[in-house]
């Protein structure tokens, strides 16, 4: 379930969609939105990004920039 929701969140943000336009395959759009908010507050994305930088073993900095969408979203993590 969490993998499906995470995939839905990434899909919506990557494609610059409104939450209501998310595919039903990812679950209810309100769930996607509320889980993004909750996980952001709990630091879940910080943990995911920290794990990704550890696995890459190349950089101490990982940036994800989604300024190509109307509402800019930038996640920035420094180890």
Secondary structure, 3 states (H helix, E strand, C coil): CHHHHHHHHHHHHHHCCCHHHCCHHHCCHHHHHHHHHHHHHHCHHHHHHHHHHHHHCCCCEEEEECCCCCCCCEEEEEC
